[in-house]
Amino acid sequence: MAIVKSDSDREEKGSFFFHRIDFFPEYRWKIELFFKWIKQHLKIKSFWSASENAVKTQIYIAIITYTVVAIIKAKLKLK
């Protein structure tokens, strides 16, 4: 598995560098657990757009909504 990021520090257009998750098994496991938690708790059926910003925004909104609902449930002592 690899994460591809644009290298904005370089002057060459279109250059990319790779971060290999295989070299960091502890990070890979944390990432897998995070996505498993997202699938189980956040009811995201599809993403609104394929852009990185749209995906991040949708995940942030879902996490904030989940947190607010959990706080309200705790204050009202609901299950």
C-alpha positions as a printed Julia matrix, in Angstrom:
79×3 Matrix{Float64}:
   0.0    0.0     0.0
   1.34   3.46   -0.83
   0.22   7.0    -0.25
   0.96   9.34   -3.14
   1.4   13.01   -2.44
   2.21  15.88   -4.72
   5.64  17.31   -4.04
   4.88  21.04   -4.0
   8.38  21.95   -2.78
   9.99  20.84   -6.01
  10.01  23.03   -9.06
   9.35  20.18  -11.46
   5.71  19.99  -12.44
   3.99  16.71  -11.75
   6.68  15.2    -9.55
   5.45  12.85   -6.85
   6.94  11.05   -3.93
   5.68   7.92   -2.23
   5.3    7.1     1.44
   5.3    3.36    1.86
   2.97   2.3     4.65
   4.52  -1.17    4.47
   7.62   0.2     6.18
   5.57   1.42    9.13
   3.36  -1.48   10.27
   2.25   0.32   13.44
   0.92   3.21   11.36
  -0.74   0.85    8.91
  -2.57  -0.88   11.75
  -3.73   2.48   13.18
  -4.97   3.55    9.75
  -6.85   0.28    9.29
  -8.45   0.63   12.74
  -9.45   4.23   11.96
 -11.17   3.24    8.72
 -12.84   0.29   10.44
 -14.19   2.71   13.08
 -15.41   5.07   10.34
 -17.26   2.22    8.59
 -18.86   1.03   11.84
 -19.84   4.34   13.42
 -20.14   7.0    10.74
 -22.9    6.28    8.29
 -21.11   7.58    5.19
 -22.73   5.8     2.25
 -20.89   7.69   -0.49
 -18.64  10.69   -0.86
 -19.93  13.9    -2.42
 -16.79  14.39   -4.49
 -13.51  12.67   -5.21
 -11.37  15.65   -4.25
  -9.24  15.38   -1.12
 -10.84  18.48    0.41
 -14.38  17.18   -0.07
 -13.57  13.79    1.45
 -11.82  15.38    4.46
 -14.7   17.81    4.97
 -17.3   15.06    4.84
 -15.35  12.91    7.32
 -14.89  15.9     9.67
 -18.6   16.71    9.52
 -19.5   13.07   10.23
 -17.1   12.91   13.21
 -18.41  16.19   14.64
 -22.01  15.01   14.23
 -21.2   11.68   15.88
 -19.51  13.48   18.8
 -22.42  15.92   19.31
 -24.94  13.06   19.28
 -22.8   11.11   21.78
 -22.6   14.13   24.1
 -26.36  14.69   23.93
 -27.02  11.0    24.61
 -24.68  11.11   27.61
 -26.33  14.23   29.05
 -29.81  12.78   28.59
 -28.62   9.37   29.84
 -29.84   7.56   26.76
 -28.36   4.39   25.28
